[in-house]
Amino acid sequence: MIEPSQLIMAALGLPLLAALATHILGKMPDARDVMTLVFASLLAFTCWQIYQNVSAGGSPEWIIGEPLPGLELGFRLEPLGALFAVMAAGLWAINSVFAIGYMRGANEREQTRFYICFGIALFGAMGVAMAANFFTLFIFYEILTLSTYPLVAHKGDAAAKKGGRIYLITLVGASICLLLPGLIGVFAFSGTTDFIPGGVLAGKVDPITASVLLVLIVFGTGKAALMPIHFWLPRAMVAPTPVSALLHAVAVVKAGVFTLLKVSAFTFGPEVMQSAPATQYLLWLAAFSVVAASLVALRKDELKARLAWSTVGQLAYITSAALLASGTAIAGGGVHMLTHAYGKITLFMCAGAIYVATGYKYSQLRGLGRQMPILFLALLAAALSVTGLPPFGGMWSKYMLITSAFELGQHVTAWALIASSLLSAAYLVPIAIIALMPPAGAPYQPAEIRAEPMVRLAVTALTVTAIGSFLLFFLADPVAARLSAIGLPAGGVE
C-alpha cells in the first residue's frame, strides 16, 4: 500500500517527469502529446487518492527539512489544499486534450517548450496546494510565476513580449516588495510560518500591526488580481488559449486566492482578522473590484478580453470570502474556487475553439450555433454557472458567500456580489444566446470552419468541463462539508 507521504512525492514528481518526457520526445509530436496525457492522468489519479485520504480524516505530510533555522520546507494536506490540488490536476488532464487540439489547429510555434513549461507550472501549483507553511508556499508560488512567464509570452510577437513583461514584473515585484515582507513579519511576530487552523498571530500582534501585515499580504498576492494589482491579467490574455484556460482560470489566479484563503484561515485566524481595521477597507475594495470589473467586461467585444475582466471580478468574490474569515465564508470561497474554475475554463476553451475555427469576435457570432451547437450549449452551461443560476454549481458557492456576508453584517459586500451576478448574466449568457439564435434579415451564410478535426478534439474537452459544472450543482454540499472540517469558528468580521 502506498504511504500518504509517497502520494505527495508522486504529486510533486509527476509534473516534472512530464516536463522531462516532453523534452526527450520533442521531435516526436504524437508521442510527446500522448505522454502529456498519460502524466496528466496519473497526476489527477494521485491527487484524487490524496483527496480521499484527507476526506477520511487523514493529514498526509512530507517534511524535507529546515534550509534556514525555524523555516521548514515541507508539505501537509488539509481539506482546502487537497481540493485545490485535485482541482488543478483534474483540469490539467482535461485541458491537455484541449491544448493538443488548439496548438495543432492554430499551428502554434514551439509546442515542445509550451508543454515543458506547463509541466513545471503544475509542479508549482502542486507545491502551493500542499505547502505545510507560508515559507514553502512562497517558494512554489514564485516557481509558478517564473514557469508561466514563457507561456504568457509564447507567441513571441511584440504584444506577447509586452504582456509577458508586465506579467513578470508585476507578480515578481508584488511578491518581493510586499508578500515577502509580510511573510517575514508573520515569522518575526509569531516565531513560525506553519499553517495552523485558527491562525498563529492571535495574542501576538495588535490591530494596527495585523492591518499592516494583512495589507502587505493581500496586495503582495498579485495573482489574486485585486484592484489595483489587476492590470496584468487582461494583458496576459495574449497567451495561447490553453494557457488562459488552465493557468489564468485555474492554477495561477486560483493560487492567488487560495493563498489568501489559506493565510486568512491558518495564519491570521478569525480573531485577528476581525480586530484589524484594514479588513473592512479591503472588503470595500473587493466589493468595488467585483462590480467595476463586471462593468468593464460588459463593454468588451473580444471574447478572451471579456472573460479576463470577468475573472478579475470573480476572484474578488474569493478574496471577500478570505476577508470575511468565518468558517462558512472560507468554505464558500473554496467551493467558489472550484465552481468558477470549471465554469471559466469551459468559457476559455469555447473562446479558443471559436478562434481556431473562425476567428470571430462576439459581435460576429449570430447564427454560428447552427454549425457548432455542442460548443455553444456548453458555453451556455458555463455562463449560467459563473452567473450563479441553477442547475449549475456556481449557484451554491454564490449563495454561500452572499448569505455569509449578510449574516456578518457586510451588506456592501453582499449587494456587490448580487449586482455582479446580474452583470455576469448580461455579459456572458448573450454570447451563447446570440450564437444559437437564427440570423436576422439575410439568410445565414455558414462560416468556414478551419482545422475541423482539431476543433472537434477541443469541443470534446470543453463538453466534459461543462458537464462538470452541472454535476457540481449536486456535489457542492459534500465539498463544503469537507471544507468545514478545517475547524474554523462560524464567526468572522462584524
C-alpha positions in Angstrom: 0.0 0.0 0.0 1.3 3.5 -0.9 2.0 5.7 2.1 0.4 9.2 2.1 3.9 10.8 2.1 4.7 8.9 -1.1 1.5 10.2 -2.7 2.7 13.8 -2.0 6.1 12.9 -3.6 4.3 11.5 -6.6 2.1 14.5 -7.0 5.2 16.8 -7.0 7.3 14.5 -9.2 4.8 13.6 -11.9 4.6 17.1 -13.5 8.5 17.3 -13.5 8.6 13.9 -15.2 6.1 15.1 -17.7 8.3 18.1 -18.5 11.3 15.7 -18.9 9.4 13.3 -21.1 8.2 16.2 -23.3 11.8 17.4 -23.7 13.0 13.9 -24.7 10.1 13.3 -27.1 10.2 16.8 -28.5 10.9 15.7 -32.1 8.1 13.1 -32.0 4.9 15.2 -31.6 2.5 12.3 -31.4 4.5 10.5 -28.7 5.0 13.8 -26.8 1.3 14.6 -26.7 0.4 11.1 -25.6 2.9 11.2 -22.8 1.5 14.6 -21.7 -2.0 13.0 -21.4 -0.5 10.0 -19.6 1.3 12.0 -16.9 -1.7 14.4 -16.5 -4.0 11.5 -15.9 -1.6 9.9 -13.4 -1.4 13.2 -11.5 -5.2 13.5 -11.4 -5.4 10.0 -10.1 -2.7 10.6 -7.5 -4.4 13.9 -6.2 -7.7 12.1 -6.1 -6.2 9.5 -3.8 -4.8 12.3 -1.6 -8.2 14.0 -1.5 -9.9 10.7 -0.5 -7.3 10.3 2.3 -7.9 13.8 3.6 -11.7 13.3 3.4 -11.4 10.2 5.5 -9.7 12.3 8.2 -6.1 11.9 7.2 -3.4 14.6 7.2 -0.7 13.3 4.9 2.6 15.1 5.2 6.2 15.1 3.9 8.7 17.2 5.7 12.0 17.7 3.9 14.0 19.7 6.4 14.9 23.2 7.6 17.0 25.1 5.0 17.1 28.1 7.4 16.6 28.0 11.2 12.9 27.9 12.0 11.9 27.8 8.3 10.7 24.3 7.4 10.4 23.1 3.9 7.5 20.6 4.0 4.1 19.6 2.8 0.9 18.8 4.7 -2.6 18.4 3.4 -5.9 19.6 4.8 -9.3 19.8 3.0 -8.7 23.2 1.3 -5.3 22.3 0.0 -6.5 18.8 -1.1 -9.4 20.5 -3.0 -7.0 22.9 -4.8 -4.7 20.0 -5.7 -7.3 17.7 -7.1 -9.0 20.6 -9.0 -5.8 21.8 -10.7 -4.6 18.2 -11.5 -8.0 17.1 -12.9 -8.4 20.2 -15.1 -4.9 19.9 -16.3 -5.8 16.4 -17.7 -8.9 17.8 -19.4 -7.1 20.9 -20.7 -4.3 18.8 -22.1 -6.8 17.3 -24.6 -8.0 20.8 -25.5 -4.4 22.1 -25.7 -3.4 19.4 -28.3 -6.4 20.3 -30.5 -5.8 24.1 -30.1 -2.0 24.1 -30.5 -2.1 21.9 -33.6 -5.2 23.6 -35.1 -3.7 27.1 -34.6 -0.2 25.9 -35.9 1.4 27.4 -32.8 5.2 27.5 -32.6 7.5 26.0 -30.0 4.9 23.4 -28.8 7.5 21.3 -27.0 8.7 24.3 -24.9 5.0 25.0 -24.3 4.3 21.6 -22.7 7.6 21.7 -20.7 6.6 25.0 -19.1 3.1 23.6 -18.5 4.6 20.7 -16.5 6.8 22.9 -14.4 3.9 25.2 -13.8 1.8 22.3 -12.5 4.7 21.4 -10.2 4.5 24.9 -8.8 0.7 24.6 -8.4 1.0 21.3 -6.5 3.6 22.8 -4.2 1.3 25.7 -3.4 -1.6 23.4 -2.7 0.3 21.1 -0.5 2.5 23.6 1.4 2.7 22.9 5.2 3.7 26.5 5.9 3.8 30.0 4.4 7.6 29.7 3.6 7.1 26.6 1.4 4.1 28.2 -0.2 6.1 31.3 -1.1 8.8 29.3 -2.8 6.3 27.4 -5.0 4.3 30.5 -5.6 7.4 32.0 -7.3 8.1 28.8 -9.2 4.6 29.1 -10.6 5.2 32.7 -11.7 8.5 32.1 -13.3 7.4 28.9 -15.2 4.3 30.6 -16.6 6.1 33.7 -18.0 7.3 31.8 -21.1 3.7 30.7 -21.6 2.3 34.2 -21.5 5.0 35.4 -23.9 4.7 32.2 -26.0 3.7 33.8 -29.4 6.9 35.9 -29.4 5.4 38.9 -31.1 5.6 42.5 -29.7 2.2 42.2 -27.9 3.2 38.9 -26.3 6.6 40.2 -25.2 5.0 43.3 -23.6 2.2 41.2 -21.9 4.9 38.8 -20.6 7.0 41.7 -19.2 4.0 43.2 -17.4 3.1 39.8 -16.1 6.5 39.0 -14.7 7.4 42.5 -13.4 4.0 42.9 -11.6 3.9 39.5 -10.0 7.5 39.2 -9.0 7.6 42.8 -7.9 4.5 42.4 -5.7 5.9 39.2 -4.2 9.3 40.7 -3.4 8.2 44.1 -2.3 5.0 43.2 -0.4 4.4 39.4 0.1 7.9 38.6 1.3 7.9 41.4 3.9 4.5 40.1 5.0 5.9 36.6 5.4 8.9 37.9 7.3 6.6 39.9 9.6 4.5 36.8 10.3 7.6 34.9 11.3 9.0 37.8 13.4 5.9 38.2 15.5 4.7 34.5 15.7 8.0 32.6 15.5 6.6 30.3 12.9 5.2 30.2 9.4 3.3 27.0 9.9 -0.3 26.8 8.8 -2.4 26.1 11.9 -6.3 26.2 12.0 -7.3 29.4 13.7 -4.0 31.1 12.9 -0.7 31.7 14.6 -0.9 35.5 15.2 -3.7 35.6 17.9 -2.4 37.4 21.0 0.9 38.2 19.3 0.0 41.3 17.2 -2.0 44.4 17.9 -4.7 45.5 15.5 -2.5 48.1 13.6 0.3 45.6 13.1 -2.2 43.0 12.0 -3.5 45.5 9.5 -0.1 46.3 8.1 0.7 42.6 7.7 -2.7 42.0 6.1 -2.3 44.8 3.5 1.2 43.5 2.6 -0.1 40.0 2.0 -3.3 40.9 0.2 -1.6 43.2 -2.3 1.5 41.1 -2.4 -0.5 38.2 -3.6 -0.7 39.7 -7.0 -2.1 36.6 -8.6 -5.4 37.3 -6.7 -5.7 40.3 -9.1 -7.4 42.6 -6.5 -7.6 46.1 -7.9 -5.3 48.0 -8.4 -3.0 44.9 -8.8 -5.2 43.5 -11.5 -3.9 45.1 -14.8 -1.6 42.2 -15.6 -4.4 39.7 -16.0 -6.2 41.2 -19.1 -2.8 41.9 -20.7 -1.8 38.2 -20.1 -4.5 37.1 -22.5 -2.0 37.5 -25.3 -1.1 33.9 -24.3 -2.5 30.9 -26.2 -5.9 30.0 -25.0 -4.9 26.8 -23.3 -2.7 29.0 -21.0 -5.6 31.3 -20.4 -7.9 28.4 -19.8 -5.9 26.5 -17.2 -3.3 28.8 -15.8 -5.3 32.0 -15.8 -8.7 30.5 -15.0 -7.4 27.8 -12.6 -3.8 27.4 -11.5 -2.3 30.9 -11.5 -5.1 33.1 -10.4 -6.6 30.4 -8.1 -3.1 30.0 -6.5 -3.5 33.7 -5.6 -6.9 33.5 -4.0 -6.1 30.1 -2.5 -3.1 31.8 -0.8 -5.5 34.4 0.7 -7.9 31.8 1.9 -5.1 29.8 3.5 -3.4 32.8 5.2 -6.8 34.0 6.5 -7.7 30.7 8.0 -4.3 29.3 9.0 -2.1 32.4 9.6 -4.3 35.2 10.8 -7.4 33.4 12.0 -10.9 34.9 12.5 -10.0 36.7 15.8 -7.1 38.7 14.3 -8.9 39.3 11.0 -11.9 40.8 13.0 -9.6 43.1 15.0 -7.7 44.5 12.1 -9.1 47.8 10.9 -7.8 47.2 7.4 -10.1 44.2 6.9 -13.1 46.5 6.5 -11.4 48.7 3.9 -10.2 45.8 2.0 -13.7 44.3 1.9 -15.0 47.5 0.4 -12.2 47.5 -2.2 -13.1 43.9 -3.1 -16.7 44.9 -3.5 -15.7 47.7 -5.8 -13.5 45.3 -7.8 -16.4 42.9 -8.2 -18.7 45.5 -9.7 -16.1 47.5 -11.7 -14.6 44.5 -13.4 -18.1 43.3 -14.4 -18.9 46.7 -15.9 -15.7 46.7 -18.0 -16.4 43.1 -19.1 -19.8 44.2 -20.4 -18.1 46.5 -22.9 -15.6 44.1 -24.4 -16.2 42.6 -27.9 -13.1 40.3 -28.0 -14.2 37.1 -26.1 -10.9 36.5 -24.2 -10.9 40.1 -23.0 -14.4 39.8 -21.8 -13.6 36.6 -19.9 -10.4 38.1 -18.5 -12.3 41.0 -16.9 -14.9 38.6 -15.7 -12.1 36.7 -13.9 -10.9 39.8 -12.1 -14.4 40.3 -10.7 -14.9 36.6 -9.8 -11.5 36.4 -8.0 -12.7 39.3 -5.8 -15.5 37.0 -4.6 -13.0 34.6 -3.1 -10.9 37.5 -1.7 -14.0 38.7 0.0 -14.5 35.2 1.5 -11.0 35.3 2.9 -11.6 38.7 4.4 -14.9 37.7 5.9 -12.9 35.0 7.6 -15.7 32.9 9.1 -15.8 29.2 8.7 -18.8 29.4 6.4 -17.2 32.1 4.2 -14.0 30.2 3.9 -15.9 27.1 2.8 -17.9 29.2 0.4 -14.7 30.6 -1.0 -13.3 27.1 -1.5 -16.4 26.0 -3.3 -16.4 29.1 -5.5 -12.8 28.4 -6.3 -13.9 25.0 -7.7 -17.2 26.0 -9.4 -15.6 29.1 -11.0 -12.7 27.0 -12.2 -15.0 24.6 -14.1 -17.2 27.3 -15.5 -14.4 29.7 -16.5 -12.1 27.0 -18.1 -15.1 25.9 -20.2 -15.7 29.5 -21.3 -12.0 30.0 -22.2 -11.9 26.7 -24.1 -15.1 27.8 -26.0 -13.4 31.1 -26.9 -10.3 29.3 -28.1 -12.2 26.8 -30.2 -14.2 29.7 -31.8 -10.9 31.5 -32.5 -9.3 28.4 -34.1 -12.4 27.5 -36.1 -13.5 31.0 -37.3 -11.5 33.9 -35.7 -14.9 35.5 -34.8 -15.5 38.1 -32.1 -18.6 38.5 -30.0 -20.3 40.8 -32.5 -19.9 38.2 -35.3 -21.4 35.1 -33.6 -25.1 35.4 -34.6 -26.2 32.1 -36.1 -22.8 30.3 -35.6 -24.6 28.0 -33.2 -26.1 26.2 -36.1 -22.7 24.9 -37.1 -21.3 24.4 -33.6 -24.3 23.6 -31.4 -22.5 21.5 -28.8 -19.9 24.2 -28.2 -22.5 26.9 -27.7 -24.6 24.7 -25.4 -21.5 24.1 -23.3 -20.8 27.8 -23.3 -24.4 28.5 -22.1 -24.0 26.0 -19.3 -20.7 27.5 -18.2 -22.2 31.1 -18.4 -25.1 30.1 -16.2 -22.8 28.5 -13.7 -20.5 31.6 -13.5 -23.6 33.7 -13.2 -24.9 31.6 -10.3 -28.1 30.1 -11.8 -29.4 26.6 -11.3 -28.9 23.8 -12.1 -25.2 24.6 -12.1 -22.6 24.6 -9.3 -21.9 28.3 -9.3 -25.3 28.8 -7.7 -24.3 27.2 -4.4 -21.0 29.0 -4.0 -22.5 32.4 -4.6 -25.4 31.6 -2.3 -22.9 30.7 0.5 -20.9 33.8 0.0 -23.8 36.2 -0.2 -25.6 34.7 2.9 -22.3 34.8 4.8 -21.9 38.4 4.0 -25.4 39.3 5.1 -25.1 37.2 8.3 -21.9 39.1 9.2 -23.5 42.5 8.6 -21.4 43.1 5.5 -24.2 44.5 3.3 -22.0 46.3 0.9 -20.2 43.0 0.0 -23.4 41.1 -0.2 -25.1 43.6 -2.6 -21.9 43.9 -4.7 -22.0 40.1 -5.2 -25.6 40.3 -6.2 -25.0 43.1 -8.6 -22.1 41.3 -10.2 -24.2 38.2 -10.7 -26.7 40.3 -12.6 -24.0 41.8 -14.7 -22.5 38.4 -15.3 -25.8 37.3 -16.8 -25.7 40.4 -19.1 -22.2 39.9 -20.4 -21.9 36.0 -20.5 -25.3 34.5 -21.3 -25.9 36.5 -24.5 -22.8 35.1 -26.1 -24.5 31.7 -26.3 -28.0 33.1 -26.9 -26.9 35.2 -29.9 -25.0 32.4 -31.5 -27.9 30.0 -31.1 -30.5 32.4 -32.5 -31.2 32.5 -36.2 -29.6 35.4 -38.1 -31.8 38.5 -38.7 -32.5 39.6 -42.2 -30.4 37.9 -44.8 -30.1 34.1 -44.9 -27.4 32.6 -42.8 -24.1 32.3 -44.5 -22.2 29.3 -43.0 -18.8 30.2 -41.6 -15.7 28.4 -42.9 -14.6 26.0 -40.1 -10.8 25.8 -40.1 -8.9 22.8 -38.6 -12.1 20.8 -38.1 -10.5 17.6 -36.6 -8.6 19.7 -34.0 -11.7 21.7 -33.2 -13.7 18.5 -32.6 -10.9 17.5 -30.1 -11.2 20.8 -28.3 -15.0 20.5 -28.2 -14.7 17.1 -26.5 -12.7 18.7 -23.7 -15.0 21.6 -23.1 -18.0 19.4 -23.1 -16.5 17.4 -20.2 -16.0 20.6 -18.1 -19.5 21.9 -18.9 -20.9 18.6 -17.6 -18.7 19.1 -14.6 -20.3 22.5 -13.9 -23.7 20.7 -13.9 -22.6 17.9 -11.6 -21.2 20.4 -9.1 -24.7 21.5 -8.5 -25.2 18.2 -6.8 -21.7 17.9 -5.3 -21.2 21.3 -3.8 -22.7 20.4 -0.4 -20.4 17.5 0.3 -17.4 19.6 -0.8 -18.5 22.4 1.5 -19.0 19.9 4.4 -15.4 18.7 3.9 -14.0 22.2 3.9 -15.9 22.9 7.1 -13.6 20.2 8.7 -10.7 22.7 8.9 -12.2 23.7 12.2 -12.8 27.5 12.0 -15.5 29.1 14.2 -18.6 30.4 12.4 -17.9 34.0 13.5 -15.9 36.5 11.4 -15.7 40.2 10.7 -18.7 42.0 12.1 
